Amino acid sequence: MIVNMSCPKCGGQASEYDEKKWRCLKCGNKFIYAPEAPSQTFVQSNINIHGQAAFELDVQNAKEPVPKTVNRFEHDPNYFYLTYAEIVKNIDACRKRLSSHKGSKLIALSLSIVFGVLAGFYAVRVFQKHALGEEKASPFPAIIFCIITGLTIRAFLINRREIREHISLLQRYQQKIANLDLEKQEVITVGNYTLCPYCDTVFDYVESDNPPVQDGLKHCLGCGKQFCIAHGNSYPVRFT
């Protein structure tokens, strides 16, 4: 892509106003230039019919884009409101499940004690009758009570595990709220200001998600001078 072109008549800077058609910005001369193999990429070298550079870039006084920074909460408050509401909703649901598991754990513990005592009672009774030579008592009630006791103990252990997991989950949700409060205070870059390298007047503003300002010669509306933008930086120019 050709970026610098000199007028073949006066040597001034020329601008392409149509395909292969150029007009001198100094004397108004119009001419046609069609390179044999035009480049499709940005080339820093100059194109000059007389072999003279159209202008030079003052790289030592280049002006880099100035970032625009804002508070993250000011940039996207809806994100924080929705995220906070979702976390609070999850916390409420977690607390309800935690309360339910605590109740189930208490019931399982109580039943395991009751059926454990009954199983022990029937086991002792069967042993005493066997020792005294009395009529043998059926061991099935003791066996059934032992099975029920085992199931209630299993339910107790499951609920205890669920309680621990929900307590850990609740702590993570609370940590998310704390992190969300910290994120609100973060400063983020949302765009960049392109400045005139002579007077620091803002030439253009580009948001972070948009492509940068197109390379080439520009006119400052503040001081009226020409400067060049290349790869996002602003350069003072010296016409030759």
C-alpha positions as YAML, in Angstrom:
chain: A
units: angstrom
residues:
- id: 1
  name: MET
  ca: [0.00, 0.00, 0.00]
- id: 2
  name: ILE
  ca: [1.45, 3.37, -1.02]
- id: 3
  name: VAL
  ca: [1.50, 5.88, 1.84]
- id: 4
  name: ASN
  ca: [3.86, 8.64, 0.60]
- id: 5
  name: MET
  ca: [3.73, 10.16, -2.89]
- id: 6
  name: SER
  ca: [5.44, 13.25, -4.32]
- id: 7
  name: CYS
  ca: [3.99, 15.42, -7.06]
- id: 8
  name: PRO
  ca: [6.00, 15.05, -10.30]
- id: 9
  name: LYS
  ca: [5.52, 18.78, -10.96]
- id: 10
  name: CYS
  ca: [6.47, 20.50, -7.71]
- id: 11
  name: GLY
  ca: [7.58, 17.65, -5.45]
- id: 12
  name: GLY
  ca: [4.87, 18.34, -2.88]
- id: 13
  name: GLN
  ca: [2.85, 15.76, -1.03]
- id: 14
  name: ALA
  ca: [0.16, 14.13, -3.17]
- id: 15
  name: SER
  ca: [-3.00, 12.32, -2.13]
- id: 16
  name: GLU
  ca: [-4.80, 9.52, -3.99]
- id: 17
  name: TYR
  ca: [-8.37, 10.72, -4.67]
- id: 18
  name: ASP
  ca: [-9.33, 7.79, -6.92]
- id: 19
  name: GLU
  ca: [-7.83, 4.47, -7.98]
- id: 20
  name: LYS
  ca: [-4.35, 5.21, -9.45]
- id: 21
  name: LYS
  ca: [-5.24, 8.93, -9.58]
- id: 22
  name: TRP
  ca: [-3.31, 11.41, -7.45]
- id: 23
  name: ARG
  ca: [-3.64, 15.13, -6.69]
- id: 24
  name: CYS
  ca: [-0.92, 17.35, -5.26]
- id: 25
  name: LEU
  ca: [-1.90, 18.97, -1.98]
- id: 26
  name: LYS
  ca: [0.46, 21.90, -2.72]
- id: 27
  name: CYS
  ca: [-0.06, 22.91, -6.37]
- id: 28
  name: GLY
  ca: [-3.21, 20.94, -7.24]
- id: 29
  name: ASN
  ca: [-1.53, 19.03, -10.10]
- id: 30
  name: LYS
  ca: [-3.31, 15.78, -10.99]
- id: 31
  name: PHE
  ca: [-1.43, 12.77, -12.32]
- id: 32
  name: ILE
  ca: [-1.70, 9.00, -12.68]
- id: 33
  name: TYR
  ca: [0.66, 6.52, -11.07]
- id: 34
  name: ALA
  ca: [0.27, 2.75, -11.50]
- id: 35
  name: PRO
  ca: [3.11, 0.66, -10.03]
- id: 36
  name: GLU
  ca: [3.97, -2.55, -11.86]
- id: 37
  name: ALA
  ca: [3.58, -4.74, -8.74]
- id: 38
  name: PRO
  ca: [1.68, -2.79, -6.03]
- id: 39
  name: SER
  ca: [2.25, -4.01, -2.48]
- id: 40
  name: GLN
  ca: [-0.70, -5.21, -0.43]
- id: 41
  name: THR
  ca: [0.98, -4.47, 2.90]
- id: 42
  name: PHE
  ca: [2.11, -1.32, 4.67]
- id: 43
  name: VAL
  ca: [5.55, -0.26, 3.42]
- id: 44
  name: GLN
  ca: [7.51, 2.45, 5.23]
- id: 45
  name: SER
  ca: [9.48, 3.40, 2.10]
- id: 46
  name: ASN
  ca: [8.38, 6.37, -0.02]
- id: 47
  name: ILE
  ca: [7.09, 6.45, -3.59]
- id: 48
  name: ASN
  ca: [8.46, 9.42, -5.53]
- id: 49
  name: ILE
  ca: [8.49, 9.86, -9.28]
- id: 50
  name: HIS
  ca: [11.52, 12.20, -9.14]
- id: 51
  name: GLY
  ca: [13.37, 10.08, -6.56]
- id: 52
  name: GLN
  ca: [12.88, 12.62, -3.78]
- id: 53
  name: ALA
  ca: [11.25, 11.75, -0.43]
- id: 54
  name: ALA
  ca: [7.82, 13.33, 0.02]
- id: 55
  name: PHE
  ca: [8.24, 13.78, 3.79]
- id: 56
  name: GLU
  ca: [10.15, 12.41, 6.72]
- id: 57
  name: LEU
  ca: [8.81, 11.12, 10.04]
- id: 58
  name: ASP
  ca: [10.19, 12.55, 13.26]
- id: 59
  name: VAL
  ca: [10.36, 9.27, 15.16]
- id: 60
  name: GLN
  ca: [12.07, 10.80, 18.19]
- id: 61
  name: ASN
  ca: [9.05, 12.99, 18.92]
- id: 62
  name: ALA
  ca: [6.40, 10.37, 18.23]
- id: 63
  name: LYS
  ca: [3.28, 10.46, 20.37]
- id: 64
  name: GLU
  ca: [1.88, 7.16, 21.60]
- id: 65
  name: PRO
  ca: [-1.88, 6.68, 22.07]
- id: 66
  name: VAL
  ca: [-3.17, 7.74, 25.47]
- id: 67
  name: PRO
  ca: [-5.32, 5.06, 27.11]
- id: 68
  name: LYS
  ca: [-8.71, 5.92, 28.53]
- id: 69
  name: THR
  ca: [-9.21, 4.24, 31.90]
- id: 70
  name: VAL
  ca: [-12.39, 3.94, 33.93]
- id: 71
  name: ASN
  ca: [-13.59, 2.18, 37.02]
- id: 72
  name: ARG
  ca: [-14.78, -1.31, 36.14]
- id: 73
  name: PHE
  ca: [-18.09, -0.79, 37.99]
- id: 74
  name: GLU
  ca: [-18.77, 2.44, 36.10]
- id: 75
  name: HIS
  ca: [-18.00, 0.70, 32.80]
- id: 76
  name: ASP
  ca: [-20.40, -2.22, 33.28]
- id: 77
  name: PRO
  ca: [-22.59, -1.88, 36.40]
- id: 78
  name: ASN
  ca: [-25.17, -4.36, 35.11]
- id: 79
  name: TYR
  ca: [-22.59, -7.14, 35.19]
- id: 80
  name: PHE
  ca: [-22.04, -6.61, 38.92]
- id: 81
  name: TYR
  ca: [-25.74, -6.31, 39.72]
- id: 82
  name: LEU
  ca: [-26.62, -9.50, 37.86]
- id: 83
  name: THR
  ca: [-23.62, -11.44, 39.18]
- id: 84
  name: TYR
  ca: [-24.30, -10.32, 42.76]
- id: 85
  name: ALA
  ca: [-27.97, -11.29, 42.48]
- id: 86
  name: GLU
  ca: [-27.02, -14.72, 41.11]
- id: 87
  name: ILE
  ca: [-24.54, -15.34, 43.94]
- id: 88
  name: VAL
  ca: [-27.08, -14.31, 46.59]
- id: 89
  name: LYS
  ca: [-29.63, -16.64, 45.00]
- id: 90
  name: ASN
  ca: [-27.13, -19.52, 45.15]
- id: 91
  name: ILE
  ca: [-26.30, -18.71, 48.77]
- id: 92
  name: ASP
  ca: [-29.98, -18.83, 49.76]
- id: 93
  name: ALA
  ca: [-30.45, -22.18, 48.00]
- id: 94
  name: CYS
  ca: [-27.28, -23.53, 49.62]
- id: 95
  name: ARG
  ca: [-28.46, -22.48, 53.09]
- id: 96
  name: LYS
  ca: [-31.82, -24.18, 52.56]
- id: 97
  name: ARG
  ca: [-30.15, -27.43, 51.52]
- id: 98
  name: LEU
  ca: [-27.75, -27.14, 54.43]
- id: 99
  name: SER
  ca: [-30.63, -26.72, 56.87]
- id: 100
  name: SER
  ca: [-32.40, -29.73, 55.32]
- id: 101
  name: HIS
  ca: [-29.31, -31.93, 55.64]
- id: 102
  name: LYS
  ca: [-28.84, -30.87, 59.25]
- id: 103
  name: GLY
  ca: [-32.39, -31.94, 60.05]
- id: 104
  name: SER
  ca: [-31.94, -35.25, 58.23]
- id: 105
  name: LYS
  ca: [-28.67, -35.82, 60.05]
- id: 106
  name: LEU
  ca: [-30.35, -35.31, 63.45]
- id: 107
  name: ILE
  ca: [-33.20, -37.68, 62.54]
- id: 108
  name: ALA
  ca: [-30.77, -40.34, 61.26]
- id: 109
  name: LEU
  ca: [-28.69, -40.05, 64.42]
- id: 110
  name: SER
  ca: [-31.74, -40.39, 66.65]
- id: 111
  name: LEU
  ca: [-33.08, -43.40, 64.75]
- id: 112
  name: SER
  ca: [-29.69, -45.11, 64.73]
- id: 113
  name: ILE
  ca: [-29.52, -44.78, 68.54]
- id: 114
  name: VAL
  ca: [-33.09, -46.08, 69.04]
- id: 115
  name: PHE
  ca: [-32.76, -49.06, 66.70]
- id: 116
  name: GLY
  ca: [-29.26, -49.75, 67.96]
- id: 117
  name: VAL
  ca: [-30.59, -50.00, 71.52]
- id: 118
  name: LEU
  ca: [-33.46, -52.26, 70.39]
- id: 119
  name: ALA
  ca: [-31.05, -54.49, 68.48]
- id: 120
  name: GLY
  ca: [-28.85, -54.77, 71.55]
- id: 121
  name: PHE
  ca: [-31.82, -55.48, 73.78]
- id: 122
  name: TYR
  ca: [-33.08, -58.35, 71.60]
- id: 123
  name: ALA
  ca: [-29.58, -59.73, 71.21]
- id: 124
  name: VAL
  ca: [-29.13, -59.84, 74.99]
- id: 125
  name: ARG
  ca: [-32.54, -61.45, 75.42]
- id: 126
  name: VAL
  ca: [-31.73, -64.17, 72.89]
- id: 127
  name: PHE
  ca: [-28.40, -64.84, 74.63]
- id: 128
  name: GLN
  ca: [-29.99, -65.00, 78.10]
- id: 129
  name: LYS
  ca: [-32.67, -67.49, 77.02]
- id: 130
  name: HIS
  ca: [-30.04, -69.61, 75.33]
- id: 131
  name: ALA
  ca: [-27.86, -69.54, 78.45]
- id: 132
  name: LEU
  ca: [-30.73, -70.44, 80.78]
- id: 133
  name: GLY
  ca: [-31.98, -73.21, 78.51]
- id: 134
  name: GLU
  ca: [-35.33, -71.57, 78.08]
- id: 135
  name: GLU
  ca: [-37.35, -71.55, 74.92]
- id: 136
  name: LYS
  ca: [-35.22, -69.97, 72.20]
- id: 137
  name: ALA
  ca: [-36.24, -66.44, 71.22]
- id: 138
  name: SER
  ca: [-36.34, -65.58, 67.54]
- id: 139
  name: PRO
  ca: [-33.21, -63.65, 66.46]
- id: 140
  name: PHE
  ca: [-35.00, -62.03, 63.52]
- id: 141
  name: PRO
  ca: [-36.09, -58.86, 65.37]
- id: 142
  name: ALA
  ca: [-32.50, -58.27, 66.42]
- id: 143
  name: ILE
  ca: [-31.31, -58.84, 62.86]
- id: 144
  name: ILE
  ca: [-33.91, -56.46, 61.45]
- id: 145
  name: PHE
  ca: [-33.04, -53.81, 64.04]
- id: 146
  name: CYS
  ca: [-29.35, -54.21, 63.17]
- id: 147
  name: ILE
  ca: [-30.09, -53.70, 59.46]
- id: 148
  name: ILE
  ca: [-32.19, -50.62, 60.19]
- id: 149
  name: THR
  ca: [-29.47, -49.30, 62.49]
- id: 150
  name: GLY
  ca: [-26.91, -49.78, 59.73]
- id: 151
  name: LEU
  ca: [-29.09, -47.91, 57.24]
- id: 152
  name: THR
  ca: [-29.69, -45.01, 59.62]
- id: 153
  name: ILE
  ca: [-25.97, -44.79, 60.38]
- id: 154
  name: ARG
  ca: [-25.29, -44.72, 56.63]
- id: 155
  name: ALA
  ca: [-27.87, -41.93, 56.22]
- id: 156
  name: PHE
  ca: [-26.21, -40.06, 59.09]
- id: 157
  name: LEU
  ca: [-22.78, -40.29, 57.44]
- id: 158
  name: ILE
  ca: [-24.16, -39.21, 54.05]
- id: 159
  name: ASN
  ca: [-25.86, -36.15, 55.55]
- id: 160
  name: ARG
  ca: [-22.73, -35.26, 57.50]
- id: 161
  name: ARG
  ca: [-20.72, -35.36, 54.27]
- id: 162
  name: GLU
  ca: [-23.33, -33.25, 52.47]
- id: 163
  name: ILE
  ca: [-23.24, -30.71, 55.30]
- id: 164
  name: ARG
  ca: [-19.46, -30.36, 54.98]
- id: 165
  name: GLU
  ca: [-19.70, -29.94, 51.20]
- id: 166
  name: HIS
  ca: [-22.42, -27.29, 51.46]
- id: 167
  name: ILE
  ca: [-20.48, -25.40, 54.14]
- id: 168
  name: SER
  ca: [-17.47, -25.35, 51.81]
- id: 169
  name: LEU
  ca: [-19.69, -24.25, 48.91]
- id: 170
  name: LEU
  ca: [-21.20, -21.50, 51.05]
- id: 171
  name: GLN
  ca: [-17.73, -20.23, 51.91]
- id: 172
  name: ARG
  ca: [-16.79, -20.13, 48.21]
- id: 173
  name: TYR
  ca: [-19.91, -18.11, 47.41]
- id: 174
  name: GLN
  ca: [-19.06, -15.66, 50.18]
- id: 175
  name: GLN
  ca: [-15.53, -15.37, 48.80]
- id: 176
  name: LYS
  ca: [-16.99, -14.59, 45.37]
- id: 177
  name: ILE
  ca: [-18.90, -11.68, 46.86]
- id: 178
  name: ALA
  ca: [-15.70, -10.40, 48.47]
- id: 179
  name: ASN
  ca: [-13.85, -10.73, 45.14]
- id: 180
  name: LEU
  ca: [-16.71, -8.95, 43.37]
- id: 181
  name: ASP
  ca: [-16.33, -5.98, 45.71]
- id: 182
  name: LEU
  ca: [-12.62, -5.84, 44.86]
- id: 183
  name: GLU
  ca: [-13.31, -6.05, 41.12]
- id: 184
  name: LYS
  ca: [-15.56, -2.99, 41.36]
- id: 185
  name: GLN
  ca: [-12.53, -0.90, 42.30]
- id: 186
  name: GLU
  ca: [-10.33, -2.13, 39.42]
- id: 187
  name: VAL
  ca: [-9.28, 0.36, 36.76]
- id: 188
  name: ILE
  ca: [-9.50, -0.95, 33.19]
- id: 189
  name: THR
  ca: [-8.59, 0.44, 29.76]
- id: 190
  name: VAL
  ca: [-11.61, 0.88, 27.49]
- id: 191
  name: GLY
  ca: [-10.01, 2.72, 24.58]
- id: 192
  name: ASN
  ca: [-7.20, 4.94, 23.31]
- id: 193
  name: TYR
  ca: [-6.95, 8.61, 22.34]
- id: 194
  name: THR
  ca: [-4.89, 9.49, 19.28]
- id: 195
  name: LEU
  ca: [-3.22, 12.87, 19.85]
- id: 196
  name: CYS
  ca: [-1.64, 15.44, 17.60]
- id: 197
  name: PRO
  ca: [2.14, 15.23, 18.15]
- id: 198
  name: TYR
  ca: [2.41, 19.04, 17.97]
- id: 199
  name: CYS
  ca: [-0.29, 20.34, 20.32]
- id: 200
  name: ASP
  ca: [-1.69, 17.18, 22.02]
- id: 201
  name: THR
  ca: [-5.17, 17.88, 20.65]
- id: 202
  name: VAL
  ca: [-7.30, 14.72, 20.54]
- id: 203
  name: PHE
  ca: [-7.58, 13.65, 16.91]
- id: 204
  name: ASP
  ca: [-9.65, 10.50, 17.41]
- id: 205
  name: TYR
  ca: [-10.83, 8.05, 20.04]
- id: 206
  name: VAL
  ca: [-10.95, 4.30, 19.40]
- id: 207
  name: GLU
  ca: [-12.54, 1.80, 21.73]
- id: 208
  name: SER
  ca: [-10.51, -1.26, 22.67]
- id: 209
  name: ASP
  ca: [-12.67, -3.63, 20.62]
- id: 210
  name: ASN
  ca: [-12.46, -1.54, 17.42]
- id: 211
  name: PRO
  ca: [-9.64, -1.41, 14.85]
- id: 212
  name: PRO
  ca: [-7.07, 1.39, 15.24]
- id: 213
  name: VAL
  ca: [-7.05, 4.66, 13.30]
- id: 214
  name: GLN
  ca: [-6.11, 4.14, 9.67]
- id: 215
  name: ASP
  ca: [-2.47, 4.92, 8.90]
- id: 216
  name: GLY
  ca: [-1.62, 7.98, 6.81]
- id: 217
  name: LEU
  ca: [-1.39, 11.75, 6.85]
- id: 218
  name: LYS
  ca: [-3.85, 13.62, 9.07]
- id: 219
  name: HIS
  ca: [-4.75, 17.25, 9.74]
- id: 220
  name: CYS
  ca: [-5.02, 18.50, 13.30]
- id: 221
  name: LEU
  ca: [-8.12, 20.61, 13.95]
- id: 222
  name: GLY
  ca: [-6.36, 22.29, 16.87]
- id: 223
  name: CYS
  ca: [-3.14, 23.68, 15.39]
- id: 224
  name: GLY
  ca: [-3.87, 22.98, 11.70]
- id: 225
  name: LYS
  ca: [-0.62, 21.09, 11.13]
- id: 226
  name: GLN
  ca: [-0.21, 17.82, 9.28]
- id: 227
  name: PHE
  ca: [1.08, 14.72, 11.00]
- id: 228
  name: CYS
  ca: [1.29, 11.04, 10.17]
- id: 229
  name: ILE
  ca: [-0.28, 8.08, 11.96]
- id: 230
  name: ALA
  ca: [1.52, 4.75, 11.63]
- id: 231
  name: HIS
  ca: [0.84, 1.65, 13.72]
- id: 232
  name: GLY
  ca: [-1.21, 3.70, 16.19]
- id: 233
  name: ASN
  ca: [1.50, 6.29, 16.93]
- id: 234
  name: SER
  ca: [1.41, 9.94, 15.81]
- id: 235
  name: TYR
  ca: [4.55, 11.34, 14.14]
- id: 236
  name: PRO
  ca: [5.48, 14.92, 13.30]
- id: 237
  name: VAL
  ca: [6.35, 15.20, 9.61]
- id: 238
  name: ARG
  ca: [8.86, 17.32, 7.71]
- id: 239
  name: PHE
  ca: [8.07, 17.85, 4.06]
- id: 240
  name: THR
  ca: [11.02, 17.93, 1.70]
...
